[in-house]
Amino acid sequence: MSTEVALHNTPLVEEHIALGAKMVGFGGWNMPLQYEGILAEWEHNRKTCSIFDCSHMGEFMVQGDAIQSGLDGIVTQRIADMPVKTCRYGTMLNEEGGVIDDLIIYRKAPQEWMMVVNAAHREKNAKNFKNHLTSPANFKDISFETAKLDLQGPLSRDILKTLVPDIAQLEYYTFDEFVLLGQKCLISRTGYTGELGYEIYYPWEKSKELWRRILKNDKVNPTGLGVRDVLRIEMCYSLYGHELSEEISPLQAGLDKFIDFEKDFIGKQALLKQKAQGHHHRMGYFISDSRRSPRAGHRILDLSGNPVGRVTSGTFSPALQRGIGLGFIEAGKNNIGSKISFGDEKTIVSAVISQRPFYKNGSLKH
Protein backbone atom coordinates (compact mmCIF):
# COMPACT_ATOMS: atom_id res chain seq x y z
CA MET A 1 0.00 0.00 0.00
CA SER A 2 1.58 3.30 -1.08
CA THR A 3 1.39 6.42 1.02
CA GLU A 4 1.67 9.88 -0.47
CA VAL A 5 3.88 12.37 1.31
CA ALA A 6 2.28 15.80 1.59
CA LEU A 7 4.21 18.53 -0.19
CA HIS A 8 5.17 21.76 1.54
CA ASN A 9 3.80 24.98 0.05
CA THR A 10 5.73 28.21 -0.19
CA PRO A 11 3.90 31.34 1.00
CA LEU A 12 3.33 32.21 -2.68
CA VAL A 13 1.59 29.04 -3.83
CA GLU A 14 -1.76 30.81 -4.35
CA GLU A 15 -0.01 33.50 -6.39
CA HIS A 16 1.51 30.89 -8.72
CA ILE A 17 -1.81 29.14 -9.27
CA ALA A 18 -3.59 32.44 -9.93
CA LEU A 19 -0.96 33.28 -12.57
CA GLY A 20 -1.55 29.96 -14.33
CA ALA A 21 1.68 28.23 -13.35
CA LYS A 22 2.08 24.52 -13.96
CA MET A 23 2.84 23.11 -10.51
CA VAL A 24 5.06 20.09 -9.77
CA GLY A 25 6.60 18.41 -6.78
CA PHE A 26 10.27 19.30 -6.29
CA GLY A 27 12.41 18.47 -3.27
CA GLY A 28 9.32 17.89 -1.15
CA TRP A 29 7.70 21.18 -2.22
CA ASN A 30 4.83 22.18 -4.50
CA MET A 31 6.64 24.46 -6.95
CA PRO A 32 5.91 26.30 -10.24
CA LEU A 33 7.55 24.51 -13.18
CA GLN A 34 6.64 27.13 -15.79
CA TYR A 35 4.20 29.90 -16.65
CA GLU A 36 4.22 30.88 -20.34
CA GLY A 37 6.81 28.31 -21.43
CA ILE A 38 10.51 27.46 -21.15
CA LEU A 39 11.74 29.35 -24.24
CA ALA A 40 9.78 32.52 -23.47
CA GLU A 41 10.93 32.47 -19.86
CA TRP A 42 14.55 31.86 -20.94
CA GLU A 43 14.45 34.89 -23.26
CA HIS A 44 12.94 37.08 -20.56
CA ASN A 45 15.60 36.15 -18.02
CA ARG A 46 18.50 36.60 -20.43
CA LYS A 47 17.23 39.92 -21.88
CA THR A 48 15.19 41.69 -19.20
CA CYS A 49 14.32 40.37 -15.72
CA SER A 50 12.64 37.40 -14.05
CA ILE A 51 11.46 36.71 -10.54
CA PHE A 52 11.69 33.22 -9.03
CA ASP A 53 10.07 31.93 -5.86
CA CYS A 54 12.87 30.03 -4.11
CA SER A 55 11.26 29.97 -0.67
CA HIS A 56 11.70 26.20 -0.60
CA MET A 57 15.43 26.60 0.10
CA GLY A 58 16.66 26.02 3.65
CA GLU A 59 18.20 28.74 5.81
CA PHE A 60 20.14 28.12 9.02
CA MET A 61 21.57 30.62 11.50
CA VAL A 62 24.68 29.87 13.55
CA GLN A 63 26.12 32.08 16.26
CA GLY A 64 29.64 31.40 17.41
CA ASP A 65 33.30 31.73 16.54
CA ALA A 66 34.01 30.04 13.19
CA ILE A 67 36.92 27.97 14.55
CA GLN A 68 35.88 27.30 18.15
CA SER A 69 32.33 26.33 17.13
CA GLY A 70 33.61 23.83 14.55
CA LEU A 71 31.73 25.62 11.76
CA ASP A 72 34.85 26.23 9.66
CA GLY A 73 35.62 22.50 9.66
CA ILE A 74 32.16 21.52 8.36
CA VAL A 75 32.63 23.19 4.97
CA THR A 76 35.39 22.91 2.37
CA GLN A 77 35.84 26.67 1.99
CA ARG A 78 37.68 28.70 4.60
CA ILE A 79 35.07 30.91 6.25
CA ALA A 80 37.00 32.17 9.31
CA ASP A 81 38.61 34.89 7.20
CA MET A 82 35.44 36.03 5.41
CA PRO A 83 34.77 39.77 5.66
CA VAL A 84 31.40 40.63 7.21
CA LYS A 85 28.64 41.04 4.58
CA THR A 86 30.27 38.68 2.09
CA CYS A 87 29.15 35.22 0.88
CA ARG A 88 31.05 32.11 -0.15
CA TYR A 89 29.99 28.96 -1.97
CA GLY A 90 31.22 25.63 -0.65
CA THR A 91 30.35 22.03 0.10
CA MET A 92 29.80 19.86 3.19
CA LEU A 93 31.37 16.42 3.00
CA ASN A 94 31.10 13.06 4.69
CA GLU A 95 34.23 11.30 5.91
CA GLU A 96 34.58 9.52 2.53
CA GLY A 97 34.72 12.85 0.69
CA GLY A 98 31.22 12.61 -0.75
CA VAL A 99 29.06 15.75 -0.83
CA ILE A 100 26.32 15.92 1.78
CA ASP A 101 25.19 19.20 0.20
CA ASP A 102 26.46 22.35 -1.46
CA LEU A 103 25.61 25.65 0.17
CA ILE A 104 26.28 29.37 0.38
CA ILE A 105 27.61 30.85 3.63
CA TYR A 106 26.78 34.44 4.61
CA ARG A 107 28.78 36.23 7.32
CA LYS A 108 26.34 38.63 8.97
CA ALA A 109 28.59 39.63 11.89
CA PRO A 110 31.94 38.49 13.34
CA GLN A 111 30.17 35.60 15.08
CA GLU A 112 26.89 35.34 13.15
CA TRP A 113 26.41 33.22 10.02
CA MET A 114 23.61 32.21 7.69
CA MET A 115 23.80 29.04 5.58
CA VAL A 116 21.53 28.51 2.57
CA VAL A 117 21.05 24.84 1.68
CA ASN A 118 19.04 22.75 -0.76
CA ALA A 119 15.38 22.19 0.07
CA ALA A 120 15.30 18.40 -0.18
CA HIS A 121 18.12 17.99 2.34
CA ARG A 122 17.18 20.55 4.96
CA GLU A 123 16.64 18.04 7.76
CA LYS A 124 19.73 16.00 6.86
CA ASN A 125 21.81 19.17 6.74
CA ALA A 126 20.47 20.44 10.06
CA LYS A 127 21.44 17.13 11.66
CA ASN A 128 24.93 17.33 10.17
CA PHE A 129 25.47 20.81 11.56
CA LYS A 130 24.17 19.87 15.00
CA ASN A 131 26.35 16.75 15.08
CA HIS A 132 29.55 18.67 14.35
CA LEU A 133 29.05 22.09 15.95
CA THR A 134 30.47 22.39 19.46
CA SER A 135 28.51 23.51 22.48
CA PRO A 136 29.39 27.25 22.19
CA ALA A 137 27.51 27.41 18.88
CA ASN A 138 23.85 28.42 18.72
CA PHE A 139 22.07 26.76 15.75
CA LYS A 140 18.61 27.73 14.48
CA ASP A 141 16.62 26.61 11.45
CA ILE A 142 14.78 29.69 10.08
CA SER A 143 13.62 28.07 6.83
CA PHE A 144 9.90 28.46 7.53
CA GLU A 145 10.32 32.06 8.68
CA THR A 146 12.19 33.11 5.55
CA ALA A 147 10.84 33.56 2.04
CA LYS A 148 13.40 33.79 -0.75
CA LEU A 149 12.67 35.73 -3.94
CA ASP A 150 15.30 35.77 -6.70
CA LEU A 151 15.30 38.74 -9.07
CA GLN A 152 17.53 37.81 -12.01
CA GLY A 153 18.37 39.41 -15.35
CA PRO A 154 20.21 42.35 -16.95
CA LEU A 155 17.59 44.83 -15.71
CA SER A 156 17.39 43.48 -12.15
CA ARG A 157 19.52 46.26 -10.63
CA ASP A 158 17.50 49.03 -12.26
CA ILE A 159 14.23 47.43 -11.20
CA LEU A 160 15.29 46.81 -7.61
CA LYS A 161 16.69 50.35 -7.31
CA THR A 162 13.14 51.69 -7.54
CA LEU A 163 12.42 49.92 -4.24
CA VAL A 164 15.90 49.88 -2.66
CA PRO A 165 17.87 52.94 -3.89
CA ASP A 166 21.14 51.78 -2.26
CA ILE A 167 21.16 48.36 -3.94
CA ALA A 168 23.75 49.50 -6.50
CA GLN A 169 26.42 49.42 -3.77
CA LEU A 170 26.41 45.62 -3.68
CA GLU A 171 29.28 43.90 -5.44
CA TYR A 172 29.17 40.27 -6.62
CA TYR A 173 28.88 37.83 -3.70
CA THR A 174 28.24 40.51 -1.10
CA PHE A 175 25.06 41.36 0.79
CA ASP A 176 23.55 43.85 3.21
CA GLU A 177 20.41 44.43 5.22
CA PHE A 178 17.85 46.83 3.77
CA VAL A 179 14.34 48.05 4.47
CA LEU A 180 12.04 46.95 1.64
CA LEU A 181 8.33 47.85 1.76
CA GLY A 182 8.75 48.59 5.46
CA GLN A 183 10.33 45.20 6.28
CA LYS A 184 13.94 44.55 7.24
CA CYS A 185 15.47 41.96 4.94
CA LEU A 186 18.77 40.62 3.66
CA ILE A 187 19.57 41.07 -0.04
CA SER A 188 22.60 39.47 -1.68
CA ARG A 189 24.03 39.91 -5.15
CA THR A 190 24.00 36.23 -5.97
CA GLY A 191 22.03 33.84 -8.16
CA TYR A 192 21.92 30.64 -10.20
CA THR A 193 21.26 31.92 -13.72
CA GLY A 194 24.48 33.51 -15.00
CA GLU A 195 22.88 36.96 -15.09
CA LEU A 196 23.13 40.01 -12.87
CA GLY A 197 20.77 39.30 -10.02
CA TYR A 198 19.77 39.48 -6.40
CA GLU A 199 18.38 37.08 -3.80
CA ILE A 200 15.97 38.63 -1.33
CA TYR A 201 15.46 36.95 2.07
CA TYR A 202 12.15 38.33 3.26
CA PRO A 203 9.72 37.67 6.14
CA TRP A 204 7.64 34.63 5.13
CA GLU A 205 4.26 36.12 6.04
CA LYS A 206 4.93 39.39 4.19
CA SER A 207 6.28 37.94 0.93
CA LYS A 208 3.00 38.10 -1.06
CA GLU A 209 3.06 41.88 -0.85
CA LEU A 210 6.63 42.01 -2.16
CA TRP A 211 5.93 39.51 -4.95
CA ARG A 212 2.93 41.52 -6.16
CA ARG A 213 4.79 44.83 -5.92
CA ILE A 214 7.72 43.59 -8.01
CA LEU A 215 5.39 42.11 -10.64
CA LYS A 216 3.71 45.50 -11.08
CA ASN A 217 6.78 46.37 -13.13
CA ASP A 218 5.97 45.26 -16.68
CA LYS A 219 9.64 44.40 -17.30
CA VAL A 220 9.47 41.55 -14.74
CA ASN A 221 7.91 38.15 -15.42
CA PRO A 222 7.32 35.26 -13.01
CA THR A 223 9.53 32.33 -13.91
CA GLY A 224 9.55 28.64 -12.95
CA LEU A 225 12.00 25.90 -12.10
CA GLY A 226 12.02 24.51 -15.63
CA VAL A 227 13.91 27.38 -17.19
CA ARG A 228 16.08 27.69 -14.08
CA ASP A 229 17.49 24.28 -14.94
CA VAL A 230 18.22 25.36 -18.53
CA LEU A 231 19.93 28.54 -17.29
CA ARG A 232 22.15 26.71 -14.80
CA ILE A 233 23.17 24.04 -17.33
CA GLU A 234 24.16 26.78 -19.80
CA MET A 235 26.41 28.10 -17.00
CA CYS A 236 27.67 24.58 -16.08
CA TYR A 237 26.50 24.97 -12.47
CA SER A 238 26.22 21.77 -10.44
CA LEU A 239 22.88 20.48 -9.17
CA TYR A 240 22.72 18.19 -6.16
CA GLY A 241 21.48 14.74 -7.15
CA HIS A 242 23.00 15.12 -10.61
CA GLU A 243 26.61 16.42 -10.46
CA LEU A 244 26.84 16.10 -6.66
CA SER A 245 25.93 13.37 -4.18
CA GLU A 246 27.28 11.53 -1.16
CA GLU A 247 29.07 9.21 -3.60
CA ILE A 248 30.62 12.06 -5.64
CA SER A 249 33.43 14.26 -4.34
CA PRO A 250 33.80 17.95 -5.17
CA LEU A 251 37.07 17.05 -6.92
CA GLN A 252 35.25 14.71 -9.28
CA ALA A 253 32.59 17.38 -9.83
CA GLY A 254 35.19 19.94 -10.90
CA LEU A 255 34.74 22.15 -7.83
CA ASP A 256 38.44 22.25 -6.94
CA LYS A 257 38.49 26.03 -6.45
CA PHE A 258 35.93 25.73 -3.64
CA ILE A 259 38.22 23.48 -1.56
CA ASP A 260 40.83 24.97 0.79
CA PHE A 261 43.40 22.28 1.52
CA GLU A 262 45.30 24.66 3.83
CA LYS A 263 42.70 24.11 6.56
CA ASP A 264 41.13 21.07 8.22
CA PHE A 265 37.64 19.97 7.23
CA ILE A 266 35.54 16.81 7.35
CA GLY A 267 36.46 14.57 4.41
CA LYS A 268 39.85 16.22 3.75
CA GLN A 269 41.87 13.02 4.08
CA ALA A 270 39.63 11.25 1.57
CA LEU A 271 40.10 14.11 -0.91
CA LEU A 272 43.87 14.10 -0.44
CA LYS A 273 43.88 10.37 -1.19
CA GLN A 274 41.83 11.01 -4.34
CA LYS A 275 44.27 13.68 -5.46
CA ALA A 276 47.22 11.37 -4.95
CA GLN A 277 45.60 8.52 -6.87
CA GLY A 278 44.37 10.71 -9.71
CA HIS A 279 40.83 10.90 -11.06
CA HIS A 280 39.40 8.04 -13.06
CA HIS A 281 36.40 10.16 -14.03
CA ARG A 282 36.01 13.94 -14.07
CA MET A 283 33.20 16.30 -14.95
CA GLY A 284 33.11 17.16 -18.65
CA TYR A 285 31.04 19.61 -20.69
CA PHE A 286 29.92 18.92 -24.25
CA ILE A 287 27.88 20.39 -27.12
CA SER A 288 25.74 18.29 -29.43
CA ASP A 289 26.25 18.51 -33.19
CA SER A 290 22.50 19.04 -33.49
CA ARG A 291 19.47 20.22 -31.55
CA ARG A 292 19.17 16.76 -29.97
CA SER A 293 19.73 17.04 -26.23
CA PRO A 294 21.41 14.62 -23.82
CA ARG A 295 19.48 13.36 -20.84
CA ALA A 296 20.68 12.32 -17.39
CA GLY A 297 21.69 8.66 -17.52
CA HIS A 298 22.62 8.63 -21.22
CA ARG A 299 25.88 6.85 -21.99
CA ILE A 300 28.87 8.84 -23.24
CA LEU A 301 30.90 7.04 -25.92
CA ASP A 302 34.28 7.63 -27.57
CA LEU A 303 34.79 7.62 -31.35
CA SER A 304 35.09 3.82 -31.34
CA GLY A 305 31.75 3.46 -29.59
CA ASN A 306 33.26 2.45 -26.26
CA PRO A 307 31.48 3.71 -23.14
CA VAL A 308 33.61 6.34 -21.38
CA GLY A 309 31.12 8.05 -19.08
CA ARG A 310 27.55 9.04 -18.31
CA VAL A 311 25.47 12.18 -18.64
CA THR A 312 24.44 13.87 -15.39
CA SER A 313 22.48 16.83 -16.85
CA GLY A 314 21.41 17.86 -20.31
CA THR A 315 19.09 20.25 -22.11
CA PHE A 316 18.52 22.21 -25.30
CA SER A 317 20.39 25.52 -25.16
CA PRO A 318 18.41 28.42 -26.64
CA ALA A 319 21.65 30.42 -26.68
CA LEU A 320 23.56 27.90 -28.82
CA GLN A 321 20.60 26.28 -30.58
CA ARG A 322 22.24 22.96 -29.73
CA GLY A 323 21.91 20.26 -27.14
CA ILE A 324 24.34 20.69 -24.23
CA GLY A 325 25.34 18.38 -21.42
CA LEU A 326 27.37 17.75 -18.30
CA GLY A 327 28.69 14.35 -17.37
CA PHE A 328 31.44 12.24 -15.86
CA ILE A 329 33.99 11.20 -18.47
CA GLU A 330 37.10 9.03 -18.18
CA ALA A 331 40.40 10.80 -17.74
CA GLY A 332 42.14 11.12 -21.09
CA LYS A 333 38.81 11.11 -22.95
CA ASN A 334 37.83 14.49 -21.56
CA ASN A 335 40.06 16.89 -23.49
CA ILE A 336 38.52 20.07 -24.91
CA GLY A 337 37.81 19.60 -28.60
CA SER A 338 37.61 15.79 -28.39
CA LYS A 339 34.74 14.23 -30.30
CA ILE A 340 32.36 11.96 -28.41
CA SER A 341 28.78 10.80 -28.70
CA PHE A 342 25.92 10.26 -26.28
CA GLY A 343 22.64 8.43 -26.23
CA ASP A 344 20.84 5.19 -25.46
CA GLU A 345 20.05 1.95 -27.28
CA LYS A 346 17.81 3.76 -29.78
CA THR A 347 19.71 6.92 -30.69
CA ILE A 348 23.36 8.01 -30.67
CA VAL A 349 24.22 11.69 -31.18
CA SER A 350 27.64 13.19 -31.98
CA ALA A 351 29.09 15.90 -29.75
CA VAL A 352 32.32 17.68 -28.86
CA ILE A 353 33.93 18.39 -25.49
CA SER A 354 33.73 22.11 -24.68
CA GLN A 355 35.01 24.64 -22.20
CA ARG A 356 32.67 25.91 -19.53
CA PRO A 357 30.43 27.83 -19.40
CA PHE A 358 28.40 27.29 -22.56
CA TYR A 359 26.79 30.71 -22.16
CA LYS A 360 29.36 33.50 -22.17
CA ASN A 361 27.34 36.67 -22.85
CA GLY A 362 25.60 37.10 -19.50
CA SER A 363 25.33 40.21 -17.33
CA LEU A 364 26.51 38.35 -14.21
CA LYS A 365 29.31 40.71 -13.12
CA HIS A 366 28.19 43.92 -14.84
PEQUIPE-V187787 format. One record per residue. PSI is psi in radians with two decimals (none if undefined). BURIAL is I if it has 24 or more other ideal C-beta (glycine too) atoms within 12 Angstrom, else O. D_LAST is the distance of its C-alpha to the last C-alpha in Angstrom with 1 decimal. Layout:
<<PSI:BURIAL:D_LAST> <PSI:BURIAL:D_LAST>>
This chain:
<<2.13:O:54.3> <2.56:O:50.5> <2.29:O:48.7> <2.35:O:45.5> <2.21:O:43.0> <2.38:O:41.6> <2.52:O:37.9> <2.62:I:35.9> <2.44:I:34.3> <2.92:I:31.1> <-0.12:I:31.6> <0.21:I:30.0> <-0.72:I:32.4> <-0.57:O:34.3> <-0.76:I:31.2> <-0.78:I:30.3> <-0.73:O:33.9> <-0.52:O:34.1> <0.07:I:31.1> <0.38:O:32.9> <2.53:I:30.8> <2.08:I:32.5> <2.49:I:33.1> <2.81:O:33.6> <2.31:O:34.4> <2.04:I:31.6> <0.49:I:32.1> <0.16:I:34.9> <2.63:I:33.1> <1.86:I:33.5> <2.66:I:30.1> <2.15:I:28.8> <-0.79:I:28.4> <2.85:I:27.3> <-1.41:I:27.8> <-0.17:O:27.8> <2.65:O:27.3> <-0.88:I:25.0> <-0.73:O:23.9> <-0.70:O:23.3> <-0.59:I:21.3> <-0.84:I:19.2> <-0.67:O:18.5> <-0.75:I:17.7> <-0.73:I:15.1> <-0.43:I:13.4> <-0.47:I:13.6> <-1.70:I:13.9> <2.43:I:14.3> <2.69:I:16.9> <2.30:I:18.7> <2.44:I:20.5> <1.90:I:23.5> <0.58:I:23.3> <-0.14:I:26.1> <-0.34:I:28.1> <2.68:I:26.2> <2.48:I:28.2> <2.25:I:27.5> <2.53:I:29.7> <2.39:I:30.2> <2.27:I:31.9> <2.25:O:33.3> <2.85:I:34.6> <2.37:O:34.0> <-0.70:I:31.8> <-0.92:O:34.6> <-0.55:O:37.7> <-0.26:I:36.7> <-0.04:I:36.0> <-0.73:I:32.5> <-0.52:I:30.9> <-0.10:I:33.4> <-0.46:I:32.5> <2.71:I:29.0> <-0.43:I:28.1> <2.60:I:25.3> <2.16:I:26.5> <-0.24:I:25.7> <-0.45:I:28.3> <0.17:O:26.0> <2.29:I:22.9> <2.60:O:21.9> <2.50:O:22.5> <0.48:I:19.6> <2.84:I:17.8> <2.70:I:18.0> <2.46:I:19.1> <2.48:I:19.8> <-3.01:I:23.3> <2.71:I:26.6> <2.32:I:30.1> <2.75:I:32.9> <3.09:I:36.6> <-0.40:O:39.1> <0.00:O:39.1> <0.02:I:35.3> <2.72:I:34.5> <2.03:I:31.5> <-0.72:I:32.6> <2.80:I:29.1> <2.70:I:25.4> <2.90:I:23.8> <2.31:I:21.1> <2.30:I:22.6> <2.24:I:21.7> <1.83:I:23.5> <-0.54:I:24.5> <2.98:O:27.1> <-0.58:O:28.9> <0.65:O:31.1> <2.23:I:29.3> <2.56:I:27.1> <2.33:I:25.8> <2.31:I:25.6> <2.11:I:24.2> <2.95:I:26.2> <2.52:I:27.0> <-0.78:I:29.3> <-0.32:I:32.1> <0.36:I:32.7> <-0.85:I:32.5> <-0.72:O:36.2> <-0.73:I:36.4> <-0.73:I:33.4> <-0.73:I:35.1> <-0.70:O:38.3> <-0.75:I:36.6> <-0.84:I:35.2> <-0.61:O:38.5> <-0.48:O:40.4> <-0.23:I:38.6> <2.50:I:37.8> <3.00:O:40.6> <-0.52:O:42.5> <-0.23:O:40.6> <2.46:I:37.5> <2.01:O:37.2> <2.38:I:35.6> <2.33:I:34.8> <1.99:I:33.5> <0.37:I:31.7> <-0.68:I:30.5> <0.18:I:32.8> <-0.20:O:31.8> <2.00:I:28.1> <2.65:I:26.3> <2.01:I:22.8> <2.19:I:20.7> <2.08:I:17.3> <1.97:I:15.0> <2.40:I:12.6> <2.85:I:10.8> <-0.47:I:8.4> <0.10:I:10.7> <-0.67:I:11.1> <-0.82:I:9.9> <-0.68:I:12.1> <-0.77:I:14.8> <-0.50:I:15.1> <-0.46:O:15.2> <-0.37:O:18.4> <-0.54:I:19.9> <1.53:I:18.3> <-0.52:O:17.5> <0.09:O:16.4> <-0.43:I:13.7> <-0.29:O:11.0> <-0.33:O:12.5> <2.23:I:11.4> <2.94:O:9.5> <2.30:O:9.0> <0.65:I:12.7> <2.94:I:14.2> <2.99:I:16.1> <2.99:I:18.6> <2.36:I:21.5> <2.90:I:21.5> <2.11:O:24.1> <2.05:I:23.3> <0.71:I:26.2> <0.01:O:28.5> <2.35:I:27.7> <2.37:O:26.3> <2.86:I:23.6> <2.30:I:21.0> <2.23:I:17.4> <2.64:I:15.0> <1.40:I:11.3> <3.05:I:12.5> <-3.10:I:13.6> <0.43:I:15.4> <-0.28:I:13.9> <0.11:I:11.0> <2.82:I:8.8> <2.36:I:6.7> <2.99:I:10.0> <2.58:I:12.7> <2.17:I:16.3> <2.08:I:19.0> <1.90:I:22.3> <2.66:I:24.8> <2.25:I:28.6> <-0.86:I:30.1> <-0.19:O:32.7> <0.02:I:30.4> <-0.45:I:27.6> <-0.75:I:29.3> <-0.76:I:28.8> <-0.77:I:25.1> <-0.84:I:24.8> <-0.68:O:26.8> <-0.78:I:25.1> <-0.69:I:21.6> <-0.11:I:23.2> <-0.40:O:24.8> <2.10:I:21.6> <-0.06:O:22.3> <-0.08:I:18.7> <2.31:I:18.9> <2.52:I:21.1> <2.51:I:22.7> <2.53:I:22.0> <-3.10:I:24.2> <-0.43:I:24.4> <-0.88:I:25.3> <-0.47:I:22.0> <-0.65:I:20.3> <-0.71:I:22.4> <-0.80:I:21.4> <-0.77:I:17.6> <-0.57:I:18.2> <-0.67:I:20.7> <-0.51:I:18.3> <-0.05:I:16.1> <0.61:I:19.4> <2.47:I:19.2> <2.59:I:22.7> <2.25:I:24.7> <2.40:I:27.7> <-0.22:I:30.9> <-1.23:I:29.6> <-0.24:I:27.9> <2.49:I:29.0> <3.12:I:32.4> <-0.13:I:35.2> <-0.01:O:36.5> <2.27:I:33.2> <2.78:I:31.9> <-0.43:I:28.3> <-0.81:I:29.4> <-0.57:I:30.6> <0.02:I:27.4> <0.42:I:25.3> <0.59:I:23.8> <-0.70:O:25.2> <-0.14:O:22.3> <0.33:I:22.7> <2.18:I:26.4> <1.74:I:27.6> <-0.04:O:31.1> <-0.12:O:31.8> <2.95:O:32.6> <2.47:O:34.9> <2.75:I:33.9> <2.23:I:35.8> <-0.02:I:36.1> <-0.78:I:35.3> <-0.65:O:38.7> <-0.69:I:38.3> <-0.68:I:35.0> <-0.67:O:36.6> <-0.72:O:39.5> <-0.76:I:37.1> <-0.73:O:35.5> <-0.64:O:39.0> <-0.36:O:40.2> <2.81:O:37.3> <2.21:I:35.6> <-0.70:O:37.6> <2.49:I:34.7> <2.75:I:31.0> <2.31:I:28.1> <2.82:I:27.5> <2.27:I:25.2> <2.68:I:26.8> <2.25:I:26.5> <2.65:I:29.6> <-0.08:O:31.4> <-3.00:O:31.6> <-0.17:O:30.3> <2.34:I:32.4> <2.48:I:30.4> <2.77:I:31.4> <2.61:I:32.3> <2.28:I:32.6> <-0.30:O:36.0> <2.56:I:36.3> <2.59:I:37.8> <2.28:I:36.1> <2.62:I:38.6> <-3.08:I:38.9> <-0.41:O:40.4> <0.01:O:43.9> <0.19:O:43.2> <2.38:O:43.3> <2.25:I:41.2> <0.08:I:38.5> <-2.98:I:36.2> <2.59:I:35.1> <2.37:I:32.1> <-0.59:I:30.3> <2.54:I:27.8> <2.72:I:27.5> <3.01:I:26.4> <2.27:I:26.0> <1.96:I:22.5> <-0.50:I:21.8> <-0.71:I:19.1> <-0.24:I:21.8> <0.63:O:24.8> <2.81:I:26.4> <2.52:I:27.4> <2.70:I:25.4> <2.78:I:26.5> <2.56:I:26.4> <2.88:I:29.7> <2.23:I:31.9> <2.48:I:33.4> <2.49:I:36.2> <2.44:O:35.4> <-0.32:O:36.2> <0.15:I:35.4> <0.39:I:31.7> <2.44:O:30.8> <2.29:O:27.9> <-0.22:O:29.6> <2.47:I:32.6> <2.38:I:34.1> <-3.03:I:35.0> <2.87:I:35.9> <2.81:I:35.6> <-2.83:I:37.7> <-2.82:O:40.8> <-0.42:O:44.5> <-0.70:O:44.1> <2.34:O:41.1> <2.29:I:39.5> <2.36:I:36.3> <2.61:I:35.2> <3.03:I:31.7> <2.45:I:30.0> <2.36:I:28.3> <2.86:I:24.6> <2.80:O:21.7> <2.66:I:19.1> <2.91:I:16.9> <-0.66:I:18.3> <2.08:I:15.2> <0.04:O:12.8> <0.38:O:10.8> <2.96:I:8.6> <0.25:I:5.3> <-0.91:I:5.8> <0.35:O:3.8> <none:O:0.0>>
